[in-house]
Structures are given as structure tokens and as C-alpha cells.
Amino acid sequence: MPFSGDLFLHERVKMVGKEENYYQSLASMRLLQELDLSRIFCSLGRVVKRPKQAIAEKIAFMEETIEKVWDLHHKGVGIEGITKQVLGSDLQEQLITGGDFCKQNLVRSILVSPQADCRGL
């Protein structure tokens, strides 16, 4: 049974670290989806008993988030505005982590990643 570490914490993760690449995480989730799993053990102590369903939900959430971020970006909305509209307020996370782990990092990762959707570059 695999231990997912930080790869799978929850189906709807809305914050990432400064150095994380959202597209790499999505690619890793797609690889994880190909495995025949009966359980996933997460780093936060959670045991996922329906991993195929949970992984599919996470992939769908990530793809929807990418689409929403790009749509707002193309409408001229800035990173703060995109973050609030797509993921909600980010103030608490930024204050607690000094910006190292927050929602804006997720939006930035989508927009500036080397693997970013070519529509935005």
C-alpha cells in the first residue's frame, strides 16, 4: 500500500508552497491514477479508502482550477483577484506562513510554470 506523502493530502487542496509546480503535481496525480490501489496513506494521517475515486476528484478539481485561473487571467484579472475568486481569501495563510504556503502560490504556479498552458504565454 502506497504512502503518498504530500502528493495526495485531500481532493481539493487550495494552497501550495512557493516552489511547487501545479502542472507537475497534476502529472503525478495522473500517474498515481494508473496504479491499482486499494488504499492511500497520506502524510497527515488520513487513510483514503477509495483512492481511484479520490484521485479522479482531485484531478478534476485541479483541471477546473487551471481553467478558471486562465479564464480570469485572460480577462485581465490580477493574481490577487484570481485567488479570491477561484480559491477564496488568502490572508490567514499568508500571515501564518509568511507567504511560503498559500493560495496565491497556486495561482502563480499555474500562470508562470515552465509547463504553463500555452494560451497564457
KAZIKA-V399101 format. One record per run of one state. SS is the DSSP state (a for helix, b for strand, c for the rest). FROM is the first residue (numbers start at 0). TO is the last residue. If there is no record, write none. Layout:
BEGIN
ss=SS from=FROM to=TO
ss=SS from=FROM to=TO
END
This chain:
BEGIN
ss=c from=0 to=0
ss=b from=1 to=4
ss=c from=5 to=14
ss=b from=15 to=16
ss=c from=17 to=20
ss=a from=21 to=32
ss=c from=33 to=38
ss=b from=39 to=41
ss=c from=42 to=45
ss=b from=46 to=47
ss=c from=48 to=49
ss=a from=50 to=73
ss=c from=74 to=77
ss=a from=78 to=85
ss=c from=86 to=89
ss=a from=90 to=96
ss=c from=97 to=99
ss=b from=100 to=101
ss=a from=102 to=111
ss=c from=112 to=116
ss=a from=117 to=119
ss=c from=120 to=120
END
